[in-house]
Amino acid sequence: MASDITEEFQVDISNESTFTVPSVGSGSGMTYDVAFNTIGFFDATTPEQPYRRQTAPYRKEQQDNSIEPGEQSLTGWWLRSQSSFHFGAGAKFYEPAQDQNLRFKFENSEGLNVWTPGQVTLLKDVDIVPHPIAETNTATLRTISSGALLHDGLDIDKVFDTITRTITNVSLTSNVATYTTSAAHGFTAKMYVRITGIAAPNTVFNTEGTITGVTSTTFTVALTNANVSSTAVTGTASVGTIHFVDYAAGADPVYAVADDGTYAYWVTDIGSPKKWSLYRKPLTGDATSTADEVKLYEHTGEVSESAVMEYVKDRLVIAVDNTIYKADVQSSSSTVTPAVVYTHGNVGFRWTSITESPSDIYLSGYENNRSVIHRIYTDGTFTNGLPDLVTALVVAEFPRGEIVYSIKAYLGYMVIGTSKGVRVGQIQDDGSLVYGPLLFESEQPVYQIACSGRYAWVTNRIGTDTGLTRIDLGTQIEPLVFAYANDLQADGENKVCSGVAFIGNSNRIAFTSIGAGGKIFFENATRLRSSGFLRTGRIRFNTTEDKFFKYVKARADFPGGTITIGTTSATIITVDNTNGNSDIGIPESAAAEQKQFVFTLNRSSTDTTIAPTMFGYQIKALPAIRRQRLVQYNLFCFDNEEDKFNNRIGYQGRAFERINLFEDLEATSDIVTVQDFKTGETFQGLIEEVSFKGETAPHKYFSGFGGILTVTVRKL
């Protein structure tokens, strides 16, 4: 039968320990050959009844009923195999017999798509979109048909796929640089451009800024420097954003932005004295013209600290400071008067996010270190064809110190981004909310969430890099616990990630980093990351005993690229289509209780769209415990006995007492101390087998009831 090491240990596990050697014979003065605890015996070894020593069996032969194919072994190996990883990250130990969900989990990954059952592939690489983000506390993205809207806490920009053009000539007059391109560039004023690659002595033209003017093949940018006459150069101009609302930096900051698919709406402080106002502009417009910007509302006071806004239930819901407003913007009127829906009793309360379910509207917020989610519902009445909104009620409270920064209702769940990580809530039929534990603890607050298909992407840090984590809302591992794994990341961008959205109508993602030198990143359409790794859970075969980890095999397809196999402490080998899918010896010779293995997928060195696909792996190990010995003794066991010095001992019934003693030791598995005075060996052991064969006494000094007692001891 095959060995099943997924359900119980395959060895008899033990360790040597110190023990006290008892005195034998209780002061009788007898010279015995062998003693078990304090009971001595004379040796009855003959050619027909030999003294035996042999290796104890150390593997149990059982029927294989393992779940994971490949765990069975007919060759004595201990095996661990894994053929899918779509239950995501978070498995500290890989013990599938203990928890069925661990069959498809791993500890951590970077740069890999693990969501297709049975395979692992590289994720796409990301490109930097030319645009500075200087704000240190926020930079959010919104998906629109032409790309995305960027709100960086100052103004609003439209972000799109980067356009790159070759520069052939430059000149500088009165602090205005003019760049000539090799063909029509398609740029417009108010686009943000980054110029690179111009060699000395004209490196001053490598700059970035807002385009101030254009012809079909030229564009101008403000540049402070001495005049430079027309000069032929070679360089590159890249644009990926255009100002949508272009306010002077910090003068009239935009606090919140929303859109209804046709118009963008924003809240800003403007005027003197400052008053918060609501504006509208078609999404098709940009900052080259402000004629299409319409002020819909002007409040009597300014925004104290913060505002959030969303277009939900066919209206704008605006939360400024501690008050929630609703505004009907469906009419063609150029003005609206937002009505107060609810004012929080604490003037220091601040709203952070708004989302809608099929029946209700939810808002998150906090005061001091206490955070809650409110629900706004309807009472069945209508105004202008829209259901009236009723005051907000608290439907979820969070542990003190955990602040909710983002919420997103999707597929009947609510993804909740907090200062600690991500939770997922279940929206009940009555609109109440039940949320689960933290799926993972993040290195930064989760500021924004984007959803598509069955997945939610949340802003996060991946190691020290700006990046995203993906949650599979279609794979619920436990109640309100869902599979997750790291997703896109910007290598080397050691900054907080604050914004995420999809790019237009595509399934590609954009995300932002914030702080000095913050950036916008777009998922590339075809180019794969250069590499990505998966780290397994700790493999220990459900026992703390040491093992010799001998072989590892990665099952993969190699259209190009390689897979590097290693442990957390050393690289083992890099395999490709010439040596992949075969057992690789693990050079670490020392026995270990557990090991984690790391599989790194590397894309092709000649084609950035090709990389290996990994289907699984298998580990082969052997137990590293000390082999045990079986020692068999044949012993005289009579009522009356005599040693070689003519010392006699015995009484009627003595032999049967000793037989019963050994049968009890065998039945209870109690440990005995064995002293072999013929070999000088002393050890502890377990009585494995006891047999007695009655015989006639061998000579006149052995008498009464008795025979040969055969005792088999497992040496510990």
C-alpha positions, -999 to 999 in steps of 0.1 A, spaced: 0 0 0 10 36 -4 21 58 24 -3 85 35 16 112 53 -13 137 51 -33 122 80 -8 110 106 29 106 113 47 80 92 74 73 119 75 64 155 88 97 168 110 99 199 141 115 213 166 101 237 165 114 273 184 109 305 173 84 330 183 68 363 196 32 363 178 12 390 196 -13 412 187 -49 403 176 -77 426 166 -56 456 198 -66 475 195 -103 468 232 -105 457 222 -125 426 244 -121 394 219 -118 366 226 -116 328 198 -91 320 176 -68 341 143 -49 333 139 -22 358 147 -40 391 138 -75 378 167 -97 368 169 -127 345 193 -154 334 201 -156 298 185 -186 279 202 -180 245 207 -212 224 212 -218 187 176 -226 185 166 -195 206 191 -168 195 197 -133 208 185 -109 180 190 -72 171 173 -56 141 161 -22 128 126 -14 139 100 -6 112 98 32 110 71 37 83 35 28 85 20 12 54 -15 26 49 -41 31 23 -36 64 4 -66 87 9 -49 120 5 -68 149 -12 -39 164 -32 -29 141 -61 7 131 -59 9 129 -21 9 91 -22 43 74 -22 54 39 -31 91 47 -27 93 58 9 93 96 2 74 121 23 57 143 -3 41 177 -4 24 189 -36 4 219 -46 -14 223 -79 -33 256 -75 -29 289 -56 -63 306 -62 -72 308 -25 -46 335 -22 -20 346 3 -19 343 41 -10 307 48 18 306 73 20 268 73 11 244 45 -8 216 63 -37 207 40 -47 178 62 -55 202 90 -73 228 69 -87 220 35 -86 257 25 -48 255 27 -46 233 -4 -47 263 -26 -31 290 -4 5 303 0 22 328 23 30 357 0 36 367 -36 47 397 -57 41 404 -94 21 372 -100 -14 365 -112 -26 335 -91 -63 337 -98 -67 312 -126 -71 278 -109 -41 256 -117 -17 282 -130 5 311 -120 16 338 -145 34 371 -144 13 403 -140 16 432 -164 43 459 -159 34 495 -152 43 528 -169 47 562 -153 24 588 -166 40 623 -168 25 643 -140 37 655 -106 17 648 -74 30 671 -47 1 668 -22 10 646 7 -24 635 20 -46 625 -10 -46 617 -47 -76 598 -60 -87 585 -94 -121 582 -111 -128 561 -142 -142 580 -171 -147 569 -207 -116 587 -220 -93 575 -192 -95 587 -156 -99 619 -135 -71 627 -111 -79 647 -80 -47 655 -62 -61 679 -35 -53 710 -56 -72 707 -89 -85 681 -114 -67 665 -143 -77 641 -171 -53 611 -174 -49 590 -205 -25 566 -222 9 583 -226 16 599 -261 53 599 -270 68 620 -298 104 626 -310 119 660 -306 142 673 -334 148 710 -326 147 733 -295 150 770 -289 146 793 -259 135 830 -260 124 851 -230 120 821 -207 98 802 -232 111 770 -247 99 759 -281 102 723 -291 98 709 -326 87 674 -333 95 651 -362 58 649 -371 24 663 -360 23 657 -323 -14 660 -314 -6 679 -282 -28 707 -269 -23 735 -244 -28 726 -208 -13 691 -213 15 682 -189 47 672 -208 79 656 -198 110 660 -220 139 636 -217 169 624 -237 184 657 -249 222 654 -247 247 681 -236 252 709 -240 214 713 -242 203 693 -212 185 723 -198 157 714 -222 151 682 -203 123 695 -182 86 691 -175 57 714 -172 24 725 -187 22 732 -225 14 768 -230 10 769 -268 10 746 -299 12 744 -336 9 711 -355 46 703 -350 57 726 -322 48 733 -285 60 757 -259 68 753 -222 79 779 -196 116 775 -189 138 799 -171 173 801 -187 194 823 -209 182 824 -245 192 796 -268 189 799 -306 174 772 -327 193 740 -322 190 705 -337 187 679 -310 173 644 -304 149 639 -275 115 625 -264 83 644 -253 57 624 -234 22 636 -223 -4 616 -204 -25 643 -186 -43 675 -193 -56 700 -168 -94 696 -165 -99 723 -137 -67 744 -135 -67 763 -102 -36 781 -89 -17 758 -67 -32 759 -32 -53 791 -38 -86 775 -44 -82 738 -36 -107 712 -49 -119 692 -19 -141 666 -36 -150 655 -71 -178 632 -86 -192 625 -120 -225 611 -134 -209 599 -167 -216 631 -185 -205 659 -161 -179 662 -135 -188 680 -102 -165 694 -77 -165 713 -44 -140 741 -39 -135 772 -17 -135 804 -37 -140 841 -33 -132 865 -6 -142 857 21 -139 820 12 -172 801 5 -175 765 -6 -191 762 -40 -204 734 -62 -193 734 -99 -201 714 -130 -182 708 -163 -187 683 -191 -163 654 -190 -155 661 -226 -140 694 -217 -106 705 -204 -89 736 -189 -82 751 -223 -117 766 -219 -135 776 -188 -167 787 -206 -183 753 -199 -177 756 -161 -210 763 -143 -213 773 -106 -244 754 -93 -243 765 -57 -225 788 -33 -226 782 5 -224 808 31 -192 794 47 -160 777 36 -149 740 40 -133 737 74 -113 706 68 -127 681 43 -154 671 19 -164 639 0 -190 636 -28 -205 609 -49 -233 607 -76 -256 580 -61 -293 573 -65 -295 598 -94 -283 627 -72 -252 642 -57 -246 634 -20 -222 659 -6 -206 656 28 -188 688 39 -172 687 74 -199 671 96 -230 677 74 -245 656 46 -263 674 17 -283 661 -13 -285 679 -46 -308 672 -76 -286 680 -107 -308 662 -132 -325 694 -143 -310 718 -167 -310 747 -143 -276 763 -137 -282 765 -100 -292 740 -73 -298 743 -36 -285 713 -17 -307 702 11 -294 691 45 -300 654 50 -281 649 83 -257 668 106 -236 648 130 -239 660 166 -201 663 169 -188 693 150 -154 675 148 -169 645 129 -155 641 94 -170 620 65 -145 600 45 -163 580 18 -197 574 1 -211 543 -17 -245 530 -27 -261 495 -26 -292 487 -47 -315 502 -20 -294 525 2 -266 550 5 -238 545 30 -212 570 43 -182 563 65 -166 588 89 -148 593 121 -143 615 152 -110 612 171 -102 575 172 -138 562 167 -151 553 132 -185 543 120 -206 537 89 -240 554 84 -269 543 63 -292 568 45 -325 552 34 -357 563 17 -392 566 33 -413 560 2 -419 596 -7 -407 613 -39 -396 648 -49 -391 656 -86 -394 619 -93 -366 610 -69 -370 590 -36 -366 613 -6 -336 605 16 -341 600 53 -316 608 81 -285 587 86 -284 558 110 -252 540 123 -251 505 109 -215 496 118 -190 506 145 -153 497 144 -126 491 171 -112 522 186 -81 533 167 -93 518 134 -104 546 110 -125 538 79 -112 557 49 -130 541 20 -161 519 14 -174 503 -18 -206 483 -21 -203 456 -47 -219 422 -55 -239 424 -22 -208 429 -1 -191 461 12 -154 463 9 -141 485 38 -107 501 37 -94 512 71 -62 525 87 -55 488 96 -63 470 65 -94 456 47 -126 441 60 -156 428 39 -191 433 51 -223 416 41 -252 440 34 -284 425 49 -319 426 34 -329 453 59 -299 475 49 -279 467 80 -243 456 78 -223 427 92 -185 429 87 -158 403 91 -123 403 104 -93 420 88 -84 401 57 -48 414 61 -30 441 79 -18 468 56 14 489 58 -7 521 52 -43 532 53 -65 519 25 -76 551 8 -95 539 -23 -111 508 -38 -119 498 -74 -141 469 -85 -145 449 -117 -157 413 -124 -155 394 -92 -125 413 -78 -118 444 -57 -85 462 -59 -74 483 -29 -45 507 -24 -17 493 -4 21 489 1 37 458 -13 69 454 7 82 489 4 67 496 -30 35 515 -40 10 489 -51 -24 472 -50 -39 442 -34 -66 422 -51 -95 406 -33 -116 378 -49 -151 384 -37 -161 351 -55 -140 330 -32 -152 331 4 -129 309 24 -146 314 57 -176 336 66 -166 371 53 -130 360 48 -120 361 11 -90 352 -9 -65 380 -15 -30 385 -30 -7 413 -40 -13 427 -75 3 455 -96 31 474 -80 56 502 -89 91 488 -81 113 511 -61 84 536 -55 87 538 -17 55 559 -11 20 556 0 -6 545 -26 -38 565 -24 -57 562 -57 -69 534 -79 -93 533 -109 -97 516 -143 -85 533 -174 -116 542 -195 -135 512 -207 -105 489 -205 -97 464 -178 -64 480 -172 -57 497 -139 -42 531 -129 -29 539 -94 -11 568 -77 16 574 -52 16 605 -30 42 627 -13 71 646 -27 76 633 -62 44 613 -63 34 596 -96 6 581 -117 11 545 -129 -8 529 -158 -9 491 -163 9 484 -196 -13 467 -222 11 439 -232 45 441 -214 50 417 -185 69 424 -153 105 413 -155 99 389 -126 76 379 -97 78 354 -69 56 331 -48 66 320 -13 49 289 0 37 283 35 61 266 59 62 229 50 67 207 81 45 176 73 24 182 104 53 173 128 80 193 146 105 164 140 134 173 117 134 162 80 159 160 52 144 180 24 160 163 -7 142 173 -39 120 200 -54 102 201 -87 84 230 -104 58 219 -129 56 245 -156 53 254 -193 83 273 -207 74 292 -239 102 316 -228 119 328 -197 129 308 -166 119 299 -131 143 303 -102 137 279 -73 150 285 -39 143 285 -2 140 316 20 177 313 28 193 303 -5 188 300 -43 188 264 -55 186 265 -93 172 284 -123 153 261 -147 139 265 -182 125 243 -209 157 222 -209 157 211 -173 123 221 -160 97 196 -147 123 173 -131 135 166 -96 161 191 -85 184 182 -56 183 206 -26 219 212 -16 212 222 20 223 190 39 213 198 74 181 184 87 153 210 94 119 211 111 104 231 82 112 249 50 96 275 28 102 275 -9 103 305 -33 95 302 -70 104 332 -91 91 335 -126 113 355 -150 101 367 -183 119 361 -216 150 381 -222 140 387 -258 102 391 -258 86 411 -230 52 395 -236 64 359 -229 71 342 -196 67 307 -180 34 295 -166 38 275 -134 12 248 -126 25 236 -92 54 221 -74 63 189 -54 87 185 -25 103 153 -15 117 148 20 128 120 44 124 118 82 156 128 100 149 109 132 173 83 146 164 47 136 152 25 165 164 -10 172 144 -41 183 163 -63 207 150 -98 215 160 -116 247 154 -153 256 152 -155 294 148 -183 320 117 -177 340 112 -204 368 99 -202 403 133 -212 417 166 -202 400 204 -202 408 232 -180 394 267 -191 384 280 -184 420 254 -208 434 232 -180 448 196 -192 449 164 -173 448 127 -182 444 94 -192 457 62 -208 444 44 -185 419 74 -162 412 76 -171 375 40 -163 369 43 -130 387 71 -119 363 52 -131 333 22 -110 343 45 -80 350 58 -81 314 24 -86 299 12 -55 318 42 -35 306 34 -45 271 -3 -36 274 3 -2 290 34 8 268 53 18 299 90 25 295 115 1 312 152 4 318 171 -25 303 206 -35 316 224 -61 296 253 -72 319 268 -94 292 273 -66 267 275 -37 293 246 -19 275 220 1 294 191 18 277 154 26 280 129 8 259 93 -2 252 81 -38 255 70 -46 220 62 -83 224 62 -109 251 59 -147 247 63 -175 271 69 -212 264 67 -236 293 96 -260 295 112 -285 319 138 -270 341 172 -272 324 190 -286 356 183 -294 392 188 -258 405 160 -245 384 127 -259 396 90 -253 399 67 -238 373 86 -221 344 100 -220 309 115 -196 284 103 -159 284 110 -142 251 109 -104 253 112 -80 224 122 -45 234 122 -13 212 153 6 221 145 43 226 
